[in-house]
Amino acid sequence: MESGQEADEWDVDPVMTGEEWVAAASRNDRPPTSDDVSVTWDGRRLDTVEKVLAFLAEIEADRLAGVTFEELTRRQDEYRSRA
């Protein structure tokens, strides 16, 4: 370790590039099936571009309205109590 260098600073070369990592991670991937979709906490399937964009618009509206994490948690709890 060089003089003045912190003990937690490491000077290493990456084992692989980001592109190599993605290629290795997806090497055994199978093609997606019709049920390979994201599902929101309230059970909505985001299986079309339109549904994803609508969901993102909801998130942006909540953000602009200043909705807190606590409010989101309350909504989830309320939804679960009705299910």
C-alpha positions in Angstrom: 0.0 0.0 0.0 1.3 3.4 -0.9 2.0 6.0 1.7 -1.1 8.0 2.5 -3.4 5.5 0.9 -6.4 4.4 2.9 -6.7 0.8 3.8 -10.1 0.5 2.2 -9.0 1.8 -1.2 -8.3 -0.9 -3.7 -6.4 -0.6 -6.9 -7.7 -3.6 -8.9 -8.6 -4.3 -12.5 -12.1 -5.6 -13.1 -12.4 -9.3 -13.6 -14.6 -8.7 -16.7 -16.2 -5.8 -18.5 -19.8 -4.9 -18.1 -20.5 -6.3 -21.6 -18.8 -9.6 -20.6 -20.8 -9.7 -17.4 -24.1 -9.2 -19.2 -23.2 -11.9 -21.8 -22.3 -14.3 -19.1 -25.4 -13.6 -17.0 -27.7 -14.1 -20.0 -25.9 -17.1 -21.5 -28.5 -19.6 -20.2 -31.5 -17.4 -20.5 -34.6 -18.8 -22.1 -36.9 -16.7 -24.3 -39.6 -14.9 -22.2 -43.0 -16.5 -21.9 -46.4 -14.8 -21.8 -46.4 -14.8 -18.0 -42.9 -13.2 -17.7 -44.2 -9.8 -16.6 -43.8 -7.4 -13.7 -46.7 -7.4 -11.2 -47.3 -4.4 -9.0 -47.9 -4.8 -5.2 -51.7 -4.5 -5.9 -51.6 -7.3 -8.4 -51.7 -5.3 -11.7 -49.9 -7.1 -14.5 -47.7 -4.8 -16.5 -47.9 -6.8 -19.6 -48.2 -4.0 -22.2 -46.3 -0.9 -23.0 -49.4 1.1 -22.2 -49.8 -0.4 -18.8 -46.2 0.2 -17.9 -46.4 3.9 -19.1 -49.6 4.4 -17.1 -47.9 2.9 -14.0 -44.9 5.2 -14.4 -47.3 8.1 -14.8 -48.9 7.2 -11.4 -45.5 7.1 -9.8 -44.6 10.5 -11.2 -47.9 11.9 -10.1 -47.3 10.6 -6.6 -43.8 12.1 -6.6 -45.0 15.5 -7.7 -47.8 15.4 -5.1 -45.2 14.7 -2.4 -46.7 11.3 -1.4 -44.5 9.9 1.4 -43.3 6.4 1.9 -45.6 6.1 4.9 -48.6 7.0 2.6 -47.6 4.3 0.1 -47.2 1.8 3.0 -50.7 2.8 4.3 -52.1 2.2 0.8 -50.5 -1.2 0.6 -51.8 -2.2 4.0 -55.3 -1.0 3.1 -55.3 -2.9 -0.1 -54.1 -6.1 1.6 -56.8 -5.8 4.3 -59.5 -5.8 1.6 -58.0 -8.8 -0.3 
